Amino acid sequence: MNRTSQLLFTGAHGAVPPAYELLKEEHEVAVLGAPQSPAPMTTTVINIRSDTAVPDHIVWSLFNTVFMNWCCLGFVAFAYSVKSRDRKMVGDITGAQSYASTAKCLNICALVLGLLLTVVLIIVVSTISL
């Protein structure tokens, strides 16, 4: 065994191994700089598709179906809302927007018609009872 390996094995007994190799490597890194690879640097580009928010109006349709279902417009709007949600899950944004637009129009009609008929019903009942 040479002297260096004896010092390494006896390092646990109090002897310190020479640190000249570590210093030599640190000196080489400081002088030469960071290691350069011969291959060109490559980059990875990840395209994240921005999901266009398409409202499907399903809650509004459900409300109109349960509470103001005059002429079944709320139920038809609910069916179109479900179709819009299905198209959105498949990735067909144009189809989802089309179904959502129809559901919105039907919901507006159901709401206005429901409010008008409710007000007329209240007026008729109150005038009959007088």
C-alpha positions, 0 to 999 in steps of 0.5 A, a space after each residue: 500500500 502506498 502512503 495515500 491509501 494508508 492515509 485514507 484507511 487510517 482517516 477514521 483514526 484521526 489522520 486527515 487525507 490530503 485534499 490536493 486533488 479536490 483543490 486541483 479539480 476546483 482550480 480546473 473548473 474555475 479556470 476553464 469555466 462550466 463544462 461545455 457539451 459538444 451537442 447544441 442546446 435543445 429546448 422543449 416547447 409545450 403548447 398548452 391549449 387555452 380552453 375557451 370558457 363556454 358556459 353551458 347554462 345547465 344550472 339555469 336550465 335546471 332551475 327553469 325545468 323545475 320551477 318555471 316549466 311553461 310550455 316545456 321550454 325549461 326542459 328543452 333548454 336543459 336538453 340543449 345545455 346537456 348537449 352543449 356540455 357533451 360537445 365541450 367534453 369532446 372538444 368541439 368548441 363550435 358545437 358547444 357554443 351553438 348548443 349553449 346559445 340555443 339553451 340561453 335563448 330558450 332559458 330567456 324565453 322560459 324565464 320571461 314567459 314564466 314571470 309573465 304568466 305568474 304575474 297574470 295568474 296572480 292578477 287574475 286570482 286577486 281580481 276574482 277573489 275581490 
